[in-house]
Amino acid sequence: MRAKDVLGRRGEELAACYLEAQGMQILDRNWRCPEGEIDIVALDGDALVIAEVKTRKSLAYGHPFEAVGAEKLGRLHRLASAWCRVQGLRTPAPCRVDVVAVLDDGIGEPALEHLKGVG
């Protein structure tokens, strides 16, 4: 496995643990379909949350949040609808997209930031 993949998996595991600690219920992880992948699907109260996890070793190439632009947000909303269809659910209201940024240089304690309802 490539170092980038190991870093990404570690970031997703940290994000899932964090979201659970915030009271969210994890419904699915790394869900894939022909249109793409959802890192984490969770419930936050009555809200369906599609969580995109971005993990970086440093800020050398910008903050992880910067990697989630309008195109990615649009794809995540389409993926949310696809996930609901596969589950036999109508898209519940509210449904939101969150982004979890993880900075993990492999030396110190990873830093995690969570933006709710980014788009």
DRENKEMI-561190 format. One line per 8 residues: for each residue z, y, x of N, C-alpha, C. Coordinates in steps of 0.001 Angstrom, whole numbers, always signed. Layout:
<recs>
Z,Y,X,Z,Y,X,Z,Y,X ~ ...
</recs>
This chain:
<recs>
+0,-1179,+851,+0,+0,+0,+0,+1238,+894 ~ -812,+2217,+510,-902,+3447,+1284,+383,+4265,+1155 ~ +664,+5057,+2194,+1873,+5892,+2193,+1881,+6831,+995 ~ +706,+7351,+630,+602,+8250,-530,+1019,+7528,-1813 ~ +617,+6269,-1944,+967,+5488,-3132,+2462,+5196,-3183 ~ +3045,+4894,-2019,+4489,+4644,-1946,+5253,+5904,-2351 ~ +4808,+7047,-1837,+5445,+8321,-2172,+5339,+8589,-3673 ~ +4161,+8365,-4242,+3961,+8593,-5672,+4832,+7696,-6526
+4933,+6428,-6157,+5778,+5503,-6930,+7243,+5896,-6850 ~ +7665,+6315,-5657,+9060,+6754,-5505,+9315,+7986,-6382 ~ +8380,+8913,-6395,+8523,+10109,-7219,+8598,+9773,-8698 ~ +7764,+8837,-9141,+7779,+8443,-10547,+9083,+7748,-10917 ~ +9609,+6949,-10015,+10889,+6280,-10275,+12013,+7310,-10371 ~ +12028,+8275,-9445,+13038,+9339,-9489,+12920,+10145,-10784 ~ +11684,+10455,-11180,+11465,+11229,-12409,+11939,+10456,-13632 ~ +11635,+9161,-13701,+12061,+8352,-14850,+13587,+8308,-14935
+14242,+8109,-13807,+15716,+8086,-13796,+16276,+9435,-14228 ~ +15672,+10512,-13757,+16109,+11855,-14127,+15960,+12076,-15632 ~ +14785,+11724,-16183,+14552,+11941,-17607,+15522,+11131,-18455 ~ +15797,+9907,-18045,+16789,+9097,-18767,+18168,+9749,-18694 ~ +18518,+10276,-17536,+19818,+10943,-17377,+19908,+12190,-18253 ~ +18744,+12778,-18601,+18706,+13949,-19490,+18742,+13533,-20959 ~ +18847,+12237,-21211,+18957,+11748,-22579,+17654,+11284,-23205 ~ +16587,+11262,-22434,+15306,+10808,-22969,+15231,+9284,-22932
+14465,+8738,-23856,+14227,+7296,-23901,+12816,+7051,-23371 ~ +12697,+6279,-22292,+11396,+5962,-21716,+10732,+4890,-22581 ~ +9535,+5199,-23071,+8792,+4264,-23912,+7738,+3500,-23128 ~ +7162,+4144,-22120,+6072,+3527,-21369,+5953,+4212,-20016 ~ +5452,+3459,-19037,+5210,+4025,-17707,+3870,+3534,-17202 ~ +3172,+4421,-16525,+1874,+4110,-15925,+906,+3494,-16924 ~ +856,+4068,-18124,-47,+3571,-19157,-1460,+4020,-18832 ~ -2376,+3066,-18849,-3772,+3354,-18499,-4716,+2981,-19631
-5796,+3753,-19697,-6913,+3452,-20578,-8153,+3982,-19861 ~ -9343,+3762,-20404,-10545,+4252,-19719,-10567,+5764,-19467 ~ -9817,+6525,-20252,-9795,+7984,-20116,-8857,+8475,-19015 ~ -7930,+7628,-18554,-7002,+8057,-17517,-5661,+7359,-17618 ~ -4642,+8002,-17036,-3300,+7413,-16967,-2242,+8428,-17363 ~ -1226,+7926,-18054,-23,+8711,-18342,+1079,+8146,-17458 ~ +1743,+9016,-16692,+2813,+8557,-15812,+4001,+8038,-16611 ~ +4502,+8861,-17541,+5684,+8487,-18323,+5500,+8969,-19762
+5789,+8084,-20708,+5857,+8452,-22129,+7322,+8286,-22520 ~ +7898,+9315,-23117,+9323,+9279,-23467,+9553,+9944,-24820 ~ +10728,+9689,-25356,+11191,+10389,-26550,+12338,+11299,-26137 ~ +12253,+12557,-26568,+13327,+13518,-26364,+13743,+13972,-27755 ~ +14733,+13290,-28310,+15068,+13519,-29713,+13921,+12988,-30556 ~ +13319,+13867,-31356,+12176,+13485,-32180,+10839,+13776,-31506 ~ +10863,+14406,-30350,+9628,+14814,-29675,+9099,+13714,-28767 ~ +7804,+13440,-28902,+7124,+12558,-27964,+6790,+13387,-26736
+7159,+12900,-25562,+6946,+13627,-24311,+5994,+12841,-23421 ~ +4934,+13503,-23007,+4026,+12958,-22018,+4403,+13656,-20722 ~ +4950,+12902,-19780,+5438,+13497,-18530,+4479,+13176,-17390 ~ +3970,+14204,-16771,+3128,+14086,-15583,+4028,+14308,-14376 ~ +3990,+13383,-13439,+4830,+13470,-12250,+3944,+13792,-11055 ~ +4301,+14836,-10332,+3581,+15224,-9124,+4566,+15197,-7967 ~ +4270,+14378,-6979,+5166,+14207,-5839,+4452,+14659,-4570 ~ +5142,+15431,-3762,+4607,+15922,-2493,+5671,+15772,-1413
+5204,+15692,-170,+6118,+15647,+977,+6601,+17047,+1348 ~ +5743,+18042,+1091,+6079,+19417,+1451,+5292,+20365,+549 ~ +5492,+21647,+791,+4751,+22668,+42,+3513,+23138,+799 ~ +3127,+22411,+1832,+1998,+22807,+2676,+710,+22997,+1879 ~ +513,+22222,+846,-690,+22343,+21,-375,+22952,-1348 ~ +718,+23685,-1433,+1113,+24328,-2675,+2182,+23528,-3394 ~ +2766,+24162,-4391,+3811,+23522,-5194,+3178,+22438,-6064 ~ +3872,+21328,-6278,+3310,+20265,-7130,+2885,+20739,-8514
+3574,+21717,-9082,+3202,+22230,-10401,+1774,+22795,-10404 ~ +1333,+23319,-9265,+5,+23919,-9177,-1113,+22893,-9382 ~ -808,+21614,-9257,-1814,+20561,-9412,-2105,+20242,-10875 ~ -1379,+20873,-11788,-1575,+20611,-13219,-2139,+21870,-13872 ~ -3465,+21885,-13949,-4164,+23022,-14539,-4620,+22721,-15959 ~ -5450,+23594,-16485,-5918,+23476,-17870,-6681,+22172,-18108 ~ -7516,+21777,-17169,-8281,+20534,-17341,-7358,+19322,-17424 ~ -6386,+19265,-16532,-5428,+18149,-16540,-4604,+18153,-17825
-4177,+19320,-18279,-3403,+19407,-19523,-4226,+18911,-20712 ~ -5490,+19296,-20751,-6355,+18816,-21822,-6477,+17303,-21804 ~ -6634,+16730,-20611,-6715,+15272,-20473,-5414,+14613,-20933 ~ -4285,+15193,-20590,-3001,+14619,-20989,-2831,+14633,-22509 ~ -3293,+15681,-23167,-3222,+15725,-24635,-4125,+14650,-25249 ~ -5318,+14468,-24680,-6201,+13404,-25170,-5588,+12032,-24928 ~ -4960,+11849,-23788,-4298,+10582,-23487,-3127,+10330,-24435 ~ -2401,+11384,-24795,-1295,+11238,-25757,-1824,+10709,-27076
-2936,+11262,-27532,-3539,+10783,-28787,-3983,+9332,-28654 ~ -4574,+8989,-27510,-5021,+7608,-27282,-3830,+6653,-27258 ~ -2741,+7063,-26613,-1545,+6212,-26549,-1021,+5963,-27962 ~ -961,+7013,-28766,-472,+6875,-30139,-1371,+5941,-30948 ~ -2693,+6076,-30778,-3615,+5187,-31496,-3374,+3728,-31123 ~ -3235,+3454,-29828,-3004,+2083,-29358,-1688,+1542,-29908 ~ -695,+2407,-30047,+609,+2002,-30566,+617,+1910,-32095 ~ -481,+2329,-32718,-552,+2322,-34180,+204,+3470,-34810
+373,+4557,-34060,+1116,+5724,-34541,+193,+6907,-34740 ~ +525,+7737,-35694,-116,+9048,-35753,+599,+9905,-34718 ~ -106,+10858,-34150,+541,+11737,-33176,+1691,+12450,-33868 ~ +2914,+12192,-33419,+4061,+12832,-34073,+4142,+14315,-33725 ~ +4741,+15039,-34620,+4997,+16450,-34342,+6490,+16585,-34134 ~ +6951,+17166,-33107,+6169,+17747,-32031,+5845,+16729,-30931 ~ +4782,+17011,-30204,+4393,+16243,-29028,+4219,+17266,-27915 ~ +4820,+17024,-26771,+4713,+18016,-25710,+4386,+17345,-24374
+3870,+18165,-23473,+3586,+17723,-22111,+4596,+18391,-21189 ~ +5298,+17574,-20428,+6218,+18068,-19402,+5647,+17715,-18033 ~ +6021,+18477,-17040,+5647,+18155,-15660,+6924,+18064,-14842 ~ +7022,+16985,-14075,+8148,+16796,-13163,+7597,+16864,-11745 ~ +8103,+17814,-10964,+7701,+17976,-9571,+8780,+17377,-8682 ~ +8350,+16556,-7731,+9274,+15936,-6788,+8833,+16304,-5383 ~ +9732,+16898,-4611,+9501,+17149,-3190,+10353,+16166,-2415 ~ +9692,+15309,-1642,+10394,+14233,-931,+9787,+14079,+461
+10483,+14627,+1455,+9983,+14539,+2822,+10385,+13234,+3508 ~ +11112,+12388,+2800,+11525,+11110,+3368,+12734,+11203,+4279 ~ +13263,+12399,+4438,+14411,+12586,+5333,+15654,+12940,+4532 ~ +15590,+14047,+3828,+16728,+14504,+3032,+16656,+13995,+1608 ~ +17539,+14527,+794,+17563,+14190,-631,+16345,+14819,-1309 ~ +15598,+14054,-2101,+14437,+14633,-2792,+14873,+15740,-3762 ~ +14029,+16754,-3889,+14252,+17852,-4827,+13374,+17617,-6047 ~ +13926,+17813,-7226,+13197,+17567,-8459,+13286,+18791,-9364
+12145,+19188,-9946,+12090,+20277,-10912,+11363,+19771,-12147 ~ +11786,+20248,-13320,+11234,+19769,-14590,+10845,+20960,-15452 ~ +9561,+21023,-15794,+9080,+22039,-16719,+8778,+21370,-18055 ~ +9368,+21869,-19115,+9159,+21319,-20441,+8083,+22109,-21182 ~ +7257,+21389,-21909,+6271,+22020,-22778,+5305,+22932,-22061 ~ +4631,+22408,-21042,+3738,+23255,-20248,+2406,+23546,-20918 ~ +2060,+22808,-21927,+776,+23114,-22540,+466,+22331,-23773
</recs>
